[in-house]
Amino acid sequence: MRKSYNLRLTPYREVLKGLIDKEASSLKETIQLLDRMKELLYQCEPECRRIAEKRGVNIRQSGVSVVGSLFSWGVHYLLIKIQELGGLPLELNFSISKDHELVRKYATIEVGDERLKPDMDLLIFSEREDTPLLIFSLKTSLRERAGQTHRWKLVLDIALHCKELKEKYALDYKVERDVKLGFITTNFYGELKDPQHRATLRFFDYVYLARDDVRVGPPVKRLSEIVEDLKEIYGA
């Protein structure tokens, strides 16, 4: 039974969707496109610039946000296509909502009178409450708020494992469902070579690279490997 997703399209997303649909004719090819997201985003650039010019948008000012949004949507769309082709369990759900109810319920840490939520670009989950919520931050560069994401994970670990600091910072977090945090990047500027940037990756449960033109090594995997990881996590 095919699942129904509300994939809201914008003119920019239509460009990326067209590129994906043209090349995703089989399950294998669709999975491989996950490793070519960097290339696909570059291919979108000329047409997206033309769209921006027609709309009177300053692409220099808005370009980063447009590309970042396209990246999240593209990975989201590819995972749905892989599921439709039988490559992922039907029980899995994918969402790019920034304010999903499951994140509010299970992944919000109270800090005194304030609430701290993760910087989320993609949520993967099953309706079965004995399975984890996978929260992913998707960034084209490690410069783009990667620090904000791993700091939330650090606060979560403090709330879970360090009673003294939990009390010191007035942290309140009740474990009602397992939450895993992942990071996906196209690494546009090659920051993964920088030891300082690589150090931040230790705070994530999963790290994937959405390009196939550079080598990867632990803890970084190719994004296409997320398919087998999801099958293992959710017992498919």
N, C-alpha and C positions, 0 to 999 in steps of 0.2 A: 504494500500500500504506500503510495507516494505521499510524503508530508507536504503541507502547505506552508509556505513562508511568504511574508510580506516584504518583498525586496523592492523598496522604494528606489526608483531610478531618477537620476538627475542627468542633465546633458553630459557632464563629465563622466559619470558612471556608465552612460550608454556607450561612450567611446571604449572604455575598458571592457565592458561586457561583449562588445562586438569582436574585439581581439581574442578574448577567451573562447567565445562560442565558435570562432573560425578554426581554432586549433584543438579544441577539446572534443575530438570525435570518438575517443575511446577512454576507458578507465585509466589505462596506463599513461596516455598522453595528458589526461586531466591532472593526474597526480604529479607528473613531471612539471606541469606549469607552476606548481607551488614553488619550485626551485628557480623559476624564471620571472618571479614577480618584479624584480629590479628591472629586468629587460623590458617587461610589459609596460611598466610605468614610464620608462624612457620613450617607448613607442607612442604612448598616449600624448606626450608633451606637445607636439606641433598642433594637433587638433584641439587640445584643451586651450592652448594659447589663442587659437582663432575664436573659440567659443567665448573666452574671456574678453577679447577685444570687441566682439559683437555686443557683449553685455556692458561694455564700458567699465570693466573691472581691471584694476591695476594688478597684473599677474605677478609682478615683482613683489608686491606686498602680500598677496594672497596665495602665492604659489606653494609655499610650504604647507599651509593648511589644506589646500586642495589635494596635493600629493599624499599627505598623511591620511586624509579621509578616503582617498581612492585605494590606498594600500589596505586599510582595514576592510573596506567593502569588498575588494578583490579577493582577499583570503577567505572572507565569509562566503562569497559566492562560489568559489572553487570547492570549499568543503561541502556545500550543499549539493553541487553537481556530482562530487565524488560519492556522496550518500545516495543520490538518485541512481547512479550507475552501479550500485551494489557494493561499493568499496568501504562503506562505514555502516554501523548498526543503525537501524531506523529509530531506535529509542533515543538517539542523540539529538539534542537541540542546539542550535547556534543562534546567538544574538549579539548585535552590535549596539544595543541600547545602552546609553551611558548611565541609566538609572533603573536598572532591572530590579524587580522586587526580590529576587533571590539574593542579590548582592546586599540590598538593604537589610534582609533578614539574617543572613549568615556570615557576611563579610564586613560588617560595620563594627569598628572598635570605638567604644566611648572613652574619651579622654577628658576627665572632669565633666564639664557641662557641654562639651563639644563632641562631634562625631567625625570619625576618620574613615573614609572609604578608599579603596584602591583606585588607582588610575586605570580604568578598564576600557579596552577597545574591542575585546571579543570575549564572550562568555560561552563555554561549552558545558552542557549538563544533561543529565538524565532525570526523568521524573522519580526514579528510585532514590530514596533518601539515604540509602546505604552506599551511594556512590559519591565521589568528590565533585565539587564545583571547580572547574578549571577557568581561571581568570587570566587573560592574556593582555599584556600591553604590547601594542604594535607600533614601532617607531622606525622611520626610514634611516634614522641616525641615532647613535647613542647619546648625542647632544640633546635630543628632544625628550626631556623629562624622565630619562631612565632613572636618574637619582631619586625622583619623587616616587617612582614605583617601588624601587628596592627599599626605600625607607619605610614604606607601609609594611613590607614583609618583615623588616627588622622589628617594628613595633608589635606586629603580630607574634613574632617569636618571643619577645619580651613578655607579652601578656600571657603566653602559653607556658613559658619555661622559667621565668625569673620572678619569683614572688616579691623580692625586695624592690626591684625596679618597677614592677607592676604597681606596688603600693606607693612608691615615691612619685610616680607620674599619674596616679589616679586612673589607671587603665581598667576598663571593665569589658571583658569579652567572654561570652559563654560559648563553649564548643558544642554546637548542635549539628554540625555537618562538616566533613573534611573539606578544606579549601586549599587548592594548589595554585601557585602563582607562576606564570610563564612569561617569557619575553620573546618576541619575534621581530627581527630587524632585517632590512635590506643592506644595512651597513654601508650606506652611500659613500662615506668618507674614510672607510678603512680603519675606524677606531678600534676594531677588535685586535689590532696589532699592538695597541697601547696597553701596557700592563695596568695602568690606573683604571682604564675603562673595563678591561677584562675582569678586574677584581670585583666589579659590581655584579658580575654574572653569577657569583657564588650564592647570591641571595635568592636566586630563582630556582624553582623546582624543574623547569624545562626551559631550554634556550634553543631557538631555531633560527637558521639563516636562510633568507628567501632569495638566494642567488646561487648560481652553480659555477661561477668563474673563479672561485677561490677555494682553498682547502679548508676543511673544518676538522676540529678535534675537540675532545671533551673539555668543557661541558656543552659545547656547541654541536648541534646536529643540523643536517639539511632539513628544510621545512617539509619535504616530502615524507620524511620519517615520522611525522606526526600521525599519519594514517595508521601505521602499525602500532604506534604508542597508544592511540585512542582505542584500538581493538583490545590491547592488553589491559588498559586501565578499566575498561567497561566490560571485560570478559566476553568479547565477541569471538 
